[in-house]
Structure formats: C-alpha cells, structure tokens
C-alpha cells in the first residue's frame, strides 16, 4: 500500500495505491468512509491490476482539503486523478462514491474504460414536500453521531464499529484496519477523520440531485455494471437502493448490467471476502 497525492483546487487530494499491476482501477468510497474501504477488493484483484482508492475531500488523509463539497466537486477531483494516472482507467464507486463515479464517467468518458457501481448510483427521488435534511438524519443518524463523538481510545472506537449490526457479525482484520485508518487522535480522545460538514453537504446534494444523477447515469457511454446488496445499512433487508428503481434502470439502460450479490449488506459487499472477490472480478473485467 503506497500513499499518493493529486493536485486539485485547494491542495493535495490523498489516495492509497494497492498493488503494482499496470492496469488500474480508480475507486471512490462512500459518504463517511475512506480509501481503506477498498482494501479487500484490492487484495482480490489479479496480479496485473492495481487499485488507487481516493480519500475524498473532508475524509481520511484529505480531511483538511477544503470545500466546496458536493458531488460535482468530487467528480472533478476523480477526473483530475484519472488524468494524472495517465487514463483511461477502470472506475468504481461504492454508495455515494457510485454517484460521484457516474457523474465523472458521464462528463469525462475519455478517461474511463468501464464503470462499476457498488450499491449506489441509482438516483434516490424524494417525495414532494419532504425535507432532505430530515431524510439525511433518518438514514445517516448513527454515522452522523459518530462524526461528532469523541471516544476515549482507539479500542473504544473499534468497539463502536464491532457493535454495528451490519459489520459486527462479519468482523475481521480488514474491517479493523479500515476503522483504524479513520482514527484522528486529539487531546480529548479519538474521533473520526471524516468531517461532519462534508458529509452533511454531500448527503444533501445527493438527495436533491435526482434529475442530474438520472441524466448522468443515462449518459454514461462506457460499459457499466451495478452490483446490489440485498440488505441495507443496518444489515437487514431491504437494500439501500429501492428495488423498483433498480429494476427500472436495468430495463431501460442497455449499457447497464445489474447483479445482486447474495448474502451481503451495504457494507459487507466490499468487506466480505467472497463479495470482495466478486467486486474485484467486475472491476477488472
């Protein structure tokens, strides 16, 4: 694992390179995650592949990279990284990262060979009159609580994750390393490196941008696939993506291939060894 940086507006965008293969997949994490979310997938890639996982603005080692946040800014940063890598490269995104990846691929298709969306990328349409901030609080409540909580030690922070219903039953060293990477040590204790300001801004943008995201997904000209987890953010069905929306895009987009990865939830689709192998097969196709 090798640290990288890319020069973007505001300063360096940090990333991690896994592997040394000449063929590259550029990977984008979820809304409160980090580059280490992709470690299991990277480990499952063929030897001639490497994976470059970004830390988006306000997360991981890019914590101090300033805004503006928002999906369009992240998509621009992804395009900058792909250019610096000498593109075209394969592109993958998980959760919010899938929406960012779809935007980047639709705007700069010459930089990418394929697009893999992992439990994300399907626009989420808010009913009329619904406050997006209330929806954000309902869906990301535990994550938002984590971002403004200080824990007494690294072990206490690990315990918080061990108790998570979607991660605890699948706990292993890959997940533990992912959590340790997120640790920011302060005089008062340990907290997440992800900035609540960035997470809230990006989450709201995602919820109010259904039309933009729909247009982007329909405009992606490279071969695209969507891998869906049947269980959601708390480890139980239904999945995060509405089944009827997934089916509609599967029916309407000839260039999009949809597959459900059995036995996974929104997080273990990247961490479970068998699921990580399936994602690795898809991104390296």
N, C-alpha and C positions, 0 to 999 in steps of 0.2 A: 504494500500500500504506500503510495507516494503522494504527498501534498502537491497541488498545483494552484496557480492563480491565473486569472484572466483579467485584463484591464477593461473595466466597464465604467460608465459615468459614475463618479463618486468615489472610486477607489478600486481595490482588488476584490474580485469575486473568487472565493476559495472553492476548491474541489479536491477530491481524492481519486487517484488512478489506481485501479486494481488490475493486476496482471500486466503482461508485456507484449501481448499479441498485437500484430499490425492492424487488424480490423478492430474498429472501435464502436462501442455503443455509448452514447451520451444519455445520462439518466437524471431524471428530475423527481425529487421527493415530494411528499405530501405537506399539508399546510403547517404543521408544527413539528415536522420531522427534520432529518438532516441527511447528508450524504451517506452515512453509515446504514441507512435503511436498505441499501442495495448490496450489502456485503455478501449475503447468502447467494443472491443471484450471480454476483461477480464470481464467486467461488465455483459456481456450477457451469460457467462458460467454457467452451472449447479452448484449447491452449493457444490457438491463433487469434483469440479475441482478447481485448482489454475493455474495461468499463470505467468511464470517467463519470463520477457522481458529483453533482454540484451541491454546494451549500447555498441555497437561495438567500437573497438579502434578508437580514434580520434573523438568520438561523445559523447554527453551527459556527464555523470559523468566519462566516460572513456576517456575524451578528452586528458588527459595527459599520457595515456598509449601509449608507443612508438610503432613505426613500427618495422619490416616491415609490411606494409599493404598488401592488396591483398586477393582474395577470399580464397586461401588455408590457409592463416593465420587465417582468421575469422572462417573457417570451423574447424580448430584445436581448436580454443577457444570455439566454440559451443560444440565440443566433450568433452572438459575439464569440461564445465559447466554441461553437461548431466551426466557425471561420478560423479561429486560432488553431484548432486541431487539424486544419487542412481539409475539412469536409470534402465530399459528403460523408456523413456518418449515420449509423442507425440511431434512432431516437426513441426513448422510452420515458413514460411518466406514470407515477402512481398517485392516485387520489387527486388532490389539487394539481399535482405535477402533470397529470394527464391532460388537464385543461390547458395548462401552460404549453405543453408539448404540441397539442393540436393547433394552438394559435401560432406557435413558431413554425410548424410544418406548413400551415396554410399560407403564411406570409413570406417564408423564405424556403420554398420547396427544393431549390437547387442545393441546399446544404444537407439534405437528408435523403437516405435511401429507403428507409422504412419507418413506420410509426407503430409503436406498441403502447396501447393504453391499458393500464392495470387498475381495474376497479375505479375508473374515473373517466372523464372526457365526455360523458353523456350529459347534455345541459339539464340543469335542475330548474324547473319552471315554478316560480312562486305563485300561489293563488292570489287573485286580486285582493288588495287591502291588507295583506299580511306584511307585518314589519320584518324586514330582513334581519335586523339586529336581534329580534326575539327568536327567530329561527336559528340564528347562529348560536345564541346562548343555549337553546334546547339541544342542538346537535353536537356542539363542541364544549358543553359545560365542563366535564372533567378535565379536558385539555386546557381550557382557559383557567380553571382553578389551579392546575399545575403550574402555569406560567407566572402566576403572581404569588406562589407559595415558596417560602424558604424552608428547606429541610435541614435537620441538624447534622446530617452526614451523608456521604455518598451511599452508604449502606441503606440509610432511610429512604433515599431517593430510589434505589433499586427495589426496596420493599414496596414502594408505591406502585411501581410497574408490575411487580410479582402479583399484586392483588388485583390487577386489571383483568376483568373477565375474558377479554379476547386474547390476552397474552400469557397470563399466568399458567394455564394448562399446557402451553407449548414452550415454557421457559427453557432456554438453553444459553450457552455462552455467546452465541451470535446476538441474541436479544440483549444480554447483559452488556456486551461491548457497545451496542447501539445506545443504550442508556448512559453508559459511562462517557461516551463521546459528547453527550448533551450536557454534561455537568459543567456548571460555572461556579467556581468556589469564590465566595465572598466573605468578608469579615463576620457576617452574621450567620453564615452557613452555606448551604448548597442550593442552587436553583437552576432552572433550565436556561440554556443559552438562547432559546427562541424568544423573540420579543413579542409581548402581547400586542403591542401596537401594530406590528407587521401582520400577525395572524388575524387580528380583527379586520384590518383593512383589506387583506386578501380574501377573507371569507365573505365579507360584504360584497366585494367586487364580483366574486363568483356567483353569488345568489342573484345579483341584479343584471347579470350579463348573458342571460339565456339566449337572446337573439344573436348577439355577437358570437357566442360559442357555437350555436347551431350553424351559423354561416361558415364559421371556420372549419368545423368538422365536415361539412358537406363539400368544402372547397379543397380538402387535402388531396393532392394528386398522387402521392406515393402509396404503395401498398400499406394498408393499415389493419391492425387487429385489436380486438378488445377482449381482455381476459377478465372475467367477472367472478367475484367471490359470492357464494350463496348466503353467507352470514355477514352481519354488519359490524359496526364499530364496537359493539358490546359482546360480540362473539355469538350472537343468536340470529336466526333468520327473522325478517327478510334481510336481503343485502342492502348496501347503501344505495345502489342505483335502482330506481323503480323498474320492475320487470317489464311493464308495458312500454316504457321509453326505450329500454334496451332492444326489445323486440321490434319496435318501430324503426329504429336506425338500422337494425340488422336487415329488415325487409327493404328499406328504401335506399341504402347505400351499397352499391355493388362492389365498391372498393374496400369495404369493411367486413372483416371476418370476425364473428363473435363466438366465444367459447366460455363455458362455465368451468372453473377449476374446482372440482368437488372437494368437500371437506375443509374448505378454507373460510376464513373471515377476512374483514377488510385489511387486517394487519398480517395475518399468517400467510396470505397469498404471496408475500415477499419473504417471510421468515421460515416457514415450514420447509424442510429440505426437499420433499417431493414437489411442492408447489414452486419453490425457487428453481428447481431443475426445469420445470415446465416453462416458467417465465424466461429462463436462460435460453431454452430451445427456441422460443418465439422471437426473442430479440436478436438472435444470431442466425435467423433463417436465411 
